[in-house]
Amino acid sequence: MSGDAAGGGDAGGSQADVFVRAVTPEGGHKLAQIARRSKQPIRMRRAVEVMASAQHQPVGFIAKLMQVSESACGRVFGER
């Protein structure tokens, strides 16, 4: 999680929070369907992670929820 994507800089030594773009109601409904019905575990996990990020949950919380490391969770959102 680095950069100024959330509008905050990195001047204080802490990293800026980065979230996915806002999800439309239709998009949220589609993500919820994927999370509930997908037979592909990776697709289901990504849908849950995107929904949590759209709700402005921090990466640490999402990582704990999904039982993965923060770096693995961050890779879903394109962080390196």
Secondary structure, 3 states (H helix, E strand, C coil): CCCCCCCCCCCCCCCCCCCCCCCCHHHHHHHHHHHHHCCCHHHHHHHHHHHHHHCCCCHHHHHHHHCCCHHHHHHHCCCC
